[in-house]
Amino acid sequence: MTGKFNIAAFYKSINEITRRYEILRTTSPPVDGEARQVIDKGENFTFTVTDLQALAEDKKQQEVQNIDVLEAQKPFDLVKIY
């Protein structure tokens, strides 16, 4: 991306998308040994913002790759809303 990133607008946009689409708020926790569909209200959606502006371009790319690797290693949990 280039230019100034408006974090507040991005956060508002992501929350509006999750509000509109239930599938993004749906989990499948086990109930009596069977998965059940639960749709969250979506009021607590958060995410981490990592500011890489101060890094040189090559360092930015390396840090993005490092973050990608770390995120890819995190387990995906159908029971938990992140």
Phi and psi in degrees as GROMACS dihedral restraints (atoms count N, CA, C in turn):
[ dihedral_restraints ]
;  ai    aj    ak    al  type     phi  dphi    fc
    3     4     5     6     1  -124.9    20    10
    4     5     6     7     1   160.3    20    10
    6     7     8     9     1    85.8    20    10
    7     8     9    10     1   179.8    20    10
    9    10    11    12     1   -78.5    20    10
   10    11    12    13     1   131.5    20    10
   12    13    14    15     1   -94.7    20    10
   13    14    15    16     1   123.5    20    10
   15    16    17    18     1   -92.0    20    10
   16    17    18    19     1    96.3    20    10
   18    19    20    21     1   -62.8    20    10
   19    20    21    22     1   -41.1    20    10
   21    22    23    24     1   -62.0    20    10
   22    23    24    25     1   -42.8    20    10
   24    25    26    27     1   -67.4    20    10
   25    26    27    28     1   -38.6    20    10
   27    28    29    30     1   -63.7    20    10
   28    29    30    31     1   -46.6    20    10
   30    31    32    33     1   -59.5    20    10
   31    32    33    34     1   -44.6    20    10
   33    34    35    36     1   -62.9    20    10
   34    35    36    37     1   -41.2    20    10
   36    37    38    39     1   -64.3    20    10
   37    38    39    40     1   -46.3    20    10
   39    40    41    42     1   -62.3    20    10
   40    41    42    43     1   -42.5    20    10
   42    43    44    45     1   -65.5    20    10
   43    44    45    46     1   -35.6    20    10
   45    46    47    48     1   -67.6    20    10
   46    47    48    49     1   -40.3    20    10
   48    49    50    51     1   -62.9    20    10
   49    50    51    52     1   -45.5    20    10
   51    52    53    54     1   -68.0    20    10
   52    53    54    55     1   -29.5    20    10
   54    55    56    57     1   -67.0    20    10
   55    56    57    58     1   -39.9    20    10
   57    58    59    60     1   -73.6    20    10
   58    59    60    61     1   -34.0    20    10
   60    61    62    63     1  -113.8    20    10
   61    62    63    64     1   103.8    20    10
   63    64    65    66     1   -56.0    20    10
   64    65    66    67     1   -34.4    20    10
   66    67    68    69     1   -58.1    20    10
   67    68    69    70     1   -28.4    20    10
   69    70    71    72     1   -78.9    20    10
   70    71    72    73     1    -9.3    20    10
   72    73    74    75     1  -116.1    20    10
   73    74    75    76     1    11.0    20    10
   75    76    77    78     1   -97.8    20    10
   76    77    78    79     1   132.5    20    10
   78    79    80    81     1  -122.7    20    10
   79    80    81    82     1   169.5    20    10
   81    82    83    84     1  -130.6    20    10
   82    83    84    85     1    68.6    20    10
   84    85    86    87     1   -72.9    20    10
   85    86    87    88     1   149.8    20    10
   87    88    89    90     1   -75.1    20    10
   88    89    90    91     1   136.3    20    10
   90    91    92    93     1  -130.4    20    10
   91    92    93    94     1   118.0    20    10
   93    94    95    96     1    54.2    20    10
   94    95    96    97     1    39.8    20    10
   96    97    98    99     1    82.0    20    10
   97    98    99   100     1     0.5    20    10
   99   100   101   102     1  -125.0    20    10
  100   101   102   103     1   145.2    20    10
  102   103   104   105     1   -68.6    20    10
  103   104   105   106     1   136.0    20    10
  105   106   107   108     1  -125.6    20    10
  106   107   108   109     1   144.6    20    10
  108   109   110   111     1   -83.3    20    10
  109   110   111   112     1   127.2    20    10
  111   112   113   114     1  -127.5    20    10
  112   113   114   115     1   128.2    20    10
  114   115   116   117     1  -105.0    20    10
  115   116   117   118     1   116.7    20    10
  117   118   119   120     1   -75.9    20    10
  118   119   120   121     1   157.4    20    10
  120   121   122   123     1   -70.3    20    10
  121   122   123   124     1   -23.9    20    10
  123   124   125   126     1    76.7    20    10
  124   125   126   127     1    21.7    20    10
  126   127   128   129     1   -85.3    20    10
  127   128   129   130     1   -12.6    20    10
  129   130   131   132     1  -115.7    20    10
  130   131   132   133     1    25.8    20    10
  132   133   134   135     1   -68.5    20    10
  133   134   135   136     1   127.4    20    10
  135   136   137   138     1  -134.9    20    10
  136   137   138   139     1   161.5    20    10
  138   139   140   141     1  -151.7    20    10
  139   140   141   142     1   161.4    20    10
  141   142   143   144     1   -95.2    20    10
  142   143   144   145     1   135.1    20    10
  144   145   146   147     1  -111.0    20    10
  145   146   147   148     1   126.2    20    10
  147   148   149   150     1  -112.0    20    10
  148   149   150   151     1   115.6    20    10
  150   151   152   153     1   -85.3    20    10
  151   152   153   154     1   115.0    20    10
  153   154   155   156     1  -108.7    20    10
  154   155   156   157     1    10.7    20    10
  156   157   158   159     1   -59.7    20    10
  157   158   159   160     1   -34.0    20    10
  159   160   161   162     1   -76.0    20    10
  160   161   162   163     1   -11.6    20    10
  162   163   164   165     1   -85.7    20    10
  163   164   165   166     1   151.4    20    10
  165   166   167   168     1   -66.4    20    10
  166   167   168   169     1   156.4    20    10
  168   169   170   171     1   -54.8    20    10
  169   170   171   172     1   -44.3    20    10
  171   172   173   174     1   -66.2    20    10
  172   173   174   175     1   -34.7    20    10
  174   175   176   177     1   -70.3    20    10
  175   176   177   178     1   -35.5    20    10
  177   178   179   180     1   -60.4    20    10
  178   179   180   181     1   -48.4    20    10
  180   181   182   183     1   -61.3    20    10
  181   182   183   184     1   -40.9    20    10
  183   184   185   186     1   -64.5    20    10
  184   185   186   187     1   -42.8    20    10
  186   187   188   189     1   -66.6    20    10
  187   188   189   190     1   -38.1    20    10
  189   190   191   192     1   -60.4    20    10
  190   191   192   193     1   -44.2    20    10
  192   193   194   195     1   -63.6    20    10
  193   194   195   196     1   -40.8    20    10
  195   196   197   198     1   -61.7    20    10
  196   197   198   199     1   -45.1    20    10
  198   199   200   201     1   -63.1    20    10
  199   200   201   202     1   -42.5    20    10
  201   202   203   204     1   -57.5    20    10
  202   203   204   205     1   -45.8    20    10
  204   205   206   207     1   -63.0    20    10
  205   206   207   208     1   -45.6    20    10
  207   208   209   210     1   -63.3    20    10
  208   209   210   211     1   -42.4    20    10
  210   211   212   213     1   -66.7    20    10
  211   212   213   214     1   -38.1    20    10
  213   214   215   216     1   -66.8    20    10
  214   215   216   217     1   -24.6    20    10
  216   217   218   219     1   -83.8    20    10
  217   218   219   220     1   -11.9    20    10
  219   220   221   222     1   -73.1    20    10
  220   221   222   223     1   136.5    20    10
  222   223   224   225     1   -68.5    20    10
  223   224   225   226     1   148.8    20    10
  225   226   227   228     1   -96.1    20    10
  226   227   228   229     1   124.9    20    10
  228   229   230   231     1  -117.6    20    10
  229   230   231   232     1   113.2    20    10
  231   232   233   234     1   -75.5    20    10
  232   233   234   235     1    -5.6    20    10
  234   235   236   237     1   -95.5    20    10
  235   236   237   238     1   -23.7    20    10
  237   238   239   240     1  -108.6    20    10
  238   239   240   241     1   136.1    20    10
  240   241   242   243     1   -89.3    20    10
  241   242   243   244     1   130.2    20    10
